[in-house]
Amino acid sequence: MNMDSSTCPFCHLSLPSSQLQWHANTHFDDDDGNYPVSGMHFDATSGDCKSWCGGGGSGRDNGVWKMDEKISCLVDLQRRGEFHKVERGLMAFLRNCLESEAENSRSILSCYVDHFQSLEFEDVGWGCGWRNIQMLSSHLLAQRPEAREAMFGGSGFVPDIPSLQRWLEIAWERGFDAPGSDQFNHAIYGSKKWIGATDCAALLRSFGLQARVVDFGPKESEALYLSVPGSSVGAKELVRINDGRKRKAPNTYGPMDRYLSRGVARASCSQDAKSCSSLIQIRDTVDKESSGDREVNNTAKQNEGHQVLMDFVWNYFSHKGTIQFGHKRVLVSDKTYVRVHLRPLYFQHDGHSRTIVGIQVKHQRSGLPQYSLLVLDPGHRTAALERSLREKVGWQKLIKRGVHTLKKQQYQLCYVDPGIASEEEMEKLKTIDSVFLEF
């Protein structure tokens, strides 16, 4: 064999090295409904891909590739996700900015997160969910040795979107989030299909990570969330972070989890947009008021309701208020200051998702706390974000999100509890846990 040839780990066929990844991917039996995306390595080599299989090999079991063979192949062939590397890290610059603010503020930050931006001609308009998985994964790989060993075959790096799509397909094939797999017809590799928080949870759970999902919505939508046996409602005052109650996903259409009716599922994002604009038809469960006074009252009532989400996030990062700031105004969730590592949160609403990396509280003259979520948005350019934080100019508009910015009727969070699941726990994790909190 010459130096330019490689052997397929599945069928042991000898072929040019440049075609190895494309050929190996054919063993995953792609669905014909997936379409290559320009600019990304979806291996759109011309010709009949099945002709490369060359018949059965030692890796086949009755014509079907064994799961361990698929995983082994993907570990070897997955590619590292590319991103703009920030020297010292974005979180260090964000910490400096927060420390330079008024003395009446207190902030808590996740220790380390890389920012992955959506790229023009690659994933703008559909890739935000994957980018947030990359951001969350960057933290887990950097801060949790057990996660680093378990995730992505122990590769130690964050894979690119096509590789993540393969990992999600493997999670589905292993039985994680069967309803979600059905919604995508069990295939997502090479497509522009949107994903959401439950898909993030399924992917992370397949590695043994204990990913949890929390839904937020108005009272009027409670029947939708409780329409499936086993559903549950969390306590109004904030559920326990490690709540073990389970709820299966309602039977809705498409990749936006529980937010969509059977309608349109398309959206567009500009590369530097503040958020994705959506053409999605959302199940309309809240009556809308049009008169001036009543509209103002509704806005105030909505803010009060959305405070439930803010309280949950504060409760999460502050470990139910047990974290002591002392003389510090910014705490970073590492072992130096905080006894538990606090992972970032996958933050989903209709049409877009972002990553919550921390929260800030300011005490107003009235004595009431004013919270601001600290978010990284894949719709922002990393270089522009870095420049804004370095210069301490305009970063608040890019990072901070107060309760008044929460305009959607429904939200969803995904977070990761400590520890790696046992074999018995892995079976339980195949059904996505979720708790509904009323706005």
Disulfide bonds with the S-S distance in Angstrom:
Cys269-Cys276 1.87
